[in-house]
């Protein structure tokens, strides 16, 4: 499991979701499909985010990643 910001830069994955994710708490926590290790990401703001979810593997993915949009992330860190 990976939580990140920016482009989907992992080889041999396919994007299965490209849309809006709503996070009212501003904290994202998830575990991967093959381990119990929890990944947590503190978002710079609460609310709606453009995300891409990518997976590797066929029937049951062995890798899942959620990538938050870099421009939205930067705008939240440095509001105009």
Beta strands, then each sheet from edge to edge (+ up, - down):
strand 1: 2-5
strand 2: 14-23
strand 3: 27-31
strand 4: 38-42
strand 5: 47-56
strand 6: 63-68
sheet 1: 1+ 6+ 5- 2+
sheet 2: 3+ 4-
end
